[in-house]
Amino acid sequence: MKRIVPVLVLMALAACSDSSQSPQATTSPETPMPSVSSSATEPAWDLAAQATMLRDPAGDPYPDPAGYLDSRAYGVVRGKLDGSTTFAFPFAVNEPIPTSFQVPLGFDASQYSYCLDTDKTKSPGGYPFATDEPVWCDYILVAQSTGDATWKASLIDRLPLLHGRDAKVVDIPFFIDDTRKQAVFTVPASLLGDPTAFEWAMSVSLVHLPFPNDDFIDLDENYSRMNSFER
């Protein structure tokens, strides 16, 4: 099993009185998906354009306010992609994602992440975290760059941890559009158990390598107000 994958940053866990439960989902303001560049012909964008996007305010990343680390909108949609049932997870950032950059604050990698809580009765402990403390993320989508144009994306299935087995890690597609201000993960619905409903959060983070470890920082996240998806 491939073990070198990004760790989702969850500083909001410290604010929860019971780390085995996800915070109550709340309704976020909605905004249309920002326009996709006309030259972005990847079919994933057709699916992403169907998502209802939730707004995130500008200028809130802390302690580094770099615009590519500032999420402005994010969403989830389920539909058909190349004939297969697929989930798309699009998001937008405040400034274009650089083709090369120095990772801020002495960290090793910048990271975009989605946490999916598909079963509120279960909270796996362990990978990609160093401790076995329960975390409600059943699945984690991560895209990570150490400072070049390549963003490595993976899906971490944490449910096997509940039975003493290793988490499953698979590569997944991740696309950045021509404006470099939007990106999208796509995941076959079967890899997520094709859930009818789940809660989710998105984060922009800085991480140290290698993994697993708990040495990270969230710059922009919404774990305290998890969002709900239903189909």
C-alpha positions as CSV (number, residue, x, y, z in Angstrom):
1,M,0.0,0.0,0.0
2,K,1.2,3.4,-0.8
3,R,1.9,5.2,2.4
4,I,3.3,8.6,1.5
5,V,0.1,10.7,1.3
6,P,-1.0,14.1,2.8
7,V,-2.6,14.3,6.2
8,L,-5.8,16.3,6.6
9,V,-5.3,19.2,9.0
10,L,-7.9,19.3,11.7
11,M,-7.1,22.0,14.2
12,A,-10.8,22.4,14.8
13,L,-10.9,19.1,16.7
14,A,-9.3,20.8,19.6
15,A,-12.4,23.0,19.9
16,C,-14.8,20.0,20.2
17,S,-15.7,18.7,23.6
18,D,-16.2,15.2,22.1
19,S,-13.7,14.4,19.3
20,S,-15.6,11.3,18.4
21,Q,-18.6,13.3,17.1
22,S,-18.7,15.7,14.2
23,P,-19.9,19.3,14.8
24,Q,-23.5,20.1,13.9
25,A,-23.9,21.1,10.3
26,T,-25.2,24.5,9.5
27,T,-26.4,26.3,6.4
28,S,-23.9,28.4,4.6
29,P,-24.7,31.2,2.1
30,E,-24.8,30.1,-1.5
31,T,-23.2,31.6,-4.5
32,P,-22.9,30.5,-8.1
33,M,-19.9,28.5,-9.2
34,P,-17.3,31.0,-10.6
35,S,-17.0,31.0,-14.3
36,V,-14.8,28.2,-15.8
37,S,-12.4,29.2,-18.5
38,S,-13.7,28.4,-21.9
39,S,-10.5,26.6,-22.8
40,A,-10.9,24.2,-19.8
41,T,-12.2,21.2,-21.9
42,E,-11.7,18.6,-19.2
43,P,-15.2,16.9,-18.7
44,A,-14.8,17.1,-15.0
45,W,-15.6,20.8,-15.2
46,D,-19.1,20.1,-16.7
47,L,-19.9,18.1,-13.6
48,A,-18.3,20.7,-11.3
49,A,-20.4,23.4,-12.8
50,Q,-23.5,21.7,-11.5
51,A,-22.4,22.1,-7.8
52,T,-24.1,24.6,-5.5
53,M,-21.1,26.5,-4.1
54,L,-20.9,27.8,-0.5
55,R,-19.1,31.1,0.0
56,D,-16.1,31.6,2.2
57,P,-14.9,35.1,3.1
58,A,-11.8,36.6,1.6
59,G,-8.8,37.4,3.7
60,D,-9.4,34.9,6.6
61,P,-6.4,32.6,6.3
62,Y,-4.2,32.8,9.4
63,P,-1.3,33.1,10.0
64,D,-0.4,33.3,6.2
65,P,-2.8,35.3,4.0
66,A,-1.4,34.1,0.6
67,G,-4.3,34.3,-1.9
68,Y,-3.9,30.8,-3.2
69,L,-4.3,29.6,0.4
70,D,-7.6,31.5,0.8
71,S,-10.6,29.5,-0.2
72,R,-13.5,31.5,-1.5
73,A,-16.1,28.9,-2.4
74,Y,-16.5,25.1,-2.2
75,G,-19.1,22.5,-3.0
76,V,-20.1,18.9,-3.7
77,V,-22.1,17.4,-6.6
78,R,-23.0,13.9,-7.7
79,G,-23.5,13.0,-11.4
80,K,-22.3,11.2,-14.4
81,L,-18.7,11.6,-15.7
82,D,-17.8,9.5,-18.8
83,G,-20.8,7.3,-18.1
84,S,-19.9,6.5,-14.5
85,T,-21.5,7.8,-11.3
86,T,-19.0,10.3,-9.8
87,F,-18.7,12.8,-7.0
88,A,-17.0,16.1,-7.9
89,F,-15.6,18.4,-5.2
90,P,-14.9,21.8,-6.7
91,F,-13.5,24.8,-4.9
92,A,-12.2,28.3,-5.7
93,V,-9.4,30.4,-4.2
94,N,-8.8,34.1,-3.9
95,E,-5.7,34.3,-6.2
96,P,-4.2,32.0,-8.9
97,I,-2.5,28.9,-7.7
98,P,1.2,29.5,-8.5
99,T,3.0,27.1,-10.8
100,S,5.9,27.4,-8.4
101,F,6.1,28.8,-4.8
102,Q,7.9,28.5,-1.5
103,V,5.8,26.7,1.0
104,P,5.1,29.2,3.8
105,L,6.1,29.2,7.4
106,G,8.8,26.5,7.0
107,F,6.3,23.7,6.2
108,D,7.0,21.1,3.6
109,A,3.8,21.2,1.6
110,S,0.6,23.1,0.9
111,Q,-2.6,21.1,0.8
112,Y,-6.2,21.3,-0.2
113,S,-8.5,18.8,1.6
114,Y,-12.1,17.5,2.0
115,C,-13.3,15.5,5.0
116,L,-16.3,13.3,4.5
117,D,-18.3,12.0,7.5
118,T,-20.5,9.4,5.9
119,D,-21.5,7.5,9.1
120,K,-22.0,9.6,12.2
121,T,-21.9,6.5,14.4
122,K,-18.3,5.8,13.5
123,S,-15.1,7.8,14.0
124,P,-11.9,6.0,13.0
125,G,-8.7,6.6,14.8
126,G,-5.2,6.5,13.2
127,Y,-3.9,7.1,9.7
128,P,-3.2,9.6,8.4
129,F,-2.9,11.0,11.9
130,A,-0.1,9.8,14.2
131,T,-2.5,9.2,17.2
132,D,-5.4,6.8,17.5
133,E,-7.7,9.6,18.7
134,P,-11.1,9.2,17.0
135,V,-11.7,11.6,14.1
136,W,-15.0,11.8,12.3
137,C,-13.5,11.8,8.8
138,D,-14.4,8.5,7.2
139,Y,-12.9,9.6,3.9
140,I,-10.3,12.3,3.2
141,L,-9.5,13.8,-0.2
142,V,-6.1,15.5,-0.3
143,A,-4.1,17.4,-3.0
144,Q,-0.6,18.4,-2.0
145,S,2.3,20.3,-3.6
146,T,5.8,20.8,-2.2
147,G,6.1,24.0,-4.3
148,D,6.0,23.0,-7.9
149,A,3.2,22.8,-10.5
150,T,2.4,19.1,-9.6
151,W,-0.4,18.5,-7.1
152,K,-0.6,14.9,-6.0
153,A,-4.2,13.9,-5.1
154,S,-5.3,10.9,-3.1
155,L,-8.4,9.4,-1.5
156,I,-7.9,8.0,2.0
157,D,-10.5,5.5,3.1
158,R,-10.2,5.3,6.9
159,L,-13.1,2.9,7.5
160,P,-10.8,-0.2,7.6
161,L,-9.1,1.3,10.6
162,L,-12.3,0.4,12.6
163,H,-11.4,-3.2,12.1
164,G,-7.7,-3.1,12.8
165,R,-6.7,-2.9,9.2
166,D,-4.7,-0.3,7.2
167,A,-6.5,2.7,5.7
168,K,-6.9,2.3,1.9
169,V,-5.2,5.0,-0.2
170,V,-5.8,5.4,-4.0
171,D,-4.8,8.1,-6.4
172,I,-7.7,10.3,-7.7
173,P,-8.0,12.9,-10.4
174,F,-7.4,16.6,-9.5
175,F,-7.7,19.4,-12.0
176,I,-6.8,23.1,-11.9
177,D,-8.6,25.3,-14.5
178,D,-6.9,27.7,-16.8
179,T,-7.4,30.7,-14.5
180,R,-5.7,28.7,-11.7
181,K,-8.3,30.0,-9.3
182,Q,-10.5,26.9,-9.4
183,A,-9.8,23.2,-8.8
184,V,-11.8,20.1,-8.6
185,F,-11.4,16.5,-7.2
186,T,-13.4,13.7,-8.9
187,V,-14.0,10.4,-7.1
188,P,-16.0,7.4,-8.5
189,A,-19.1,7.1,-6.3
190,S,-18.3,3.4,-5.6
191,L,-15.0,4.3,-3.8
192,L,-17.2,6.3,-1.3
193,G,-19.9,3.6,-1.0
194,D,-22.1,5.9,-3.0
195,P,-23.7,7.5,0.2
196,T,-27.1,9.1,0.0
197,A,-26.0,11.8,2.5
198,F,-23.0,12.9,4.4
199,E,-21.4,15.8,6.2
200,W,-18.3,17.5,4.8
201,A,-15.7,20.2,5.3
202,M,-13.0,21.7,3.2
203,S,-9.6,23.0,4.4
204,V,-6.5,24.7,3.1
205,S,-3.5,23.7,5.1
206,L,0.3,23.5,5.6
207,V,1.9,20.2,6.5
208,H,5.2,18.7,7.4
209,L,6.5,15.4,5.9
210,P,6.7,12.5,6.2
211,F,3.4,11.0,7.2
212,P,1.7,9.9,9.3
213,N,2.2,12.9,11.7
214,D,0.2,15.5,13.6
215,D,2.6,18.4,12.7
216,F,0.3,20.7,10.6
217,I,-1.6,23.9,10.6
218,D,-5.0,24.8,9.1
219,L,-5.0,28.2,7.4
220,D,-8.6,28.2,6.2
221,E,-11.3,25.7,7.2
222,N,-14.9,25.1,8.1
223,Y,-14.9,22.2,10.5
224,S,-16.9,24.1,13.1
225,R,-19.8,24.4,10.6
226,M,-19.8,21.1,8.7
227,N,-22.0,21.2,5.6
228,S,-24.5,18.6,4.5
229,F,-24.9,16.8,1.2
230,E,-28.0,14.8,0.2
231,R,-29.1,13.3,-3.1
